[in-house]
Amino acid sequence: MATASKHAAAVPLSYEAALQELELLVARLESGDLPLEQLLTQYQRGAELLAMCRARLVAVEDQVKLLDQGTLKPWTPE
């Protein structure tokens, strides 16, 4: 049970925080300086962050569709 709490605490609170952590993680992975065991751990963390970011983007898209009566309209900057 302590593992679940520890795992939950490791999840970033915002999309932006997750994206920033993911960008740093990718830079570390691409550097080639990590030992093999850390590569696997960091890759798994990256997969978790990516899944979280995708889920948040889908949730926002769903909210936009709801607000636009079910149609996703293209975004155009004003």
Secondary structure, 3 states (H helix, E strand, C coil): CHHHHHHHHCCCCCHHHHHHHHHHHHHHHHHCCCCHHHHHHHHHHHHHHHHHHHHHHHHHHHHHHHHCCCCCCCCCCC
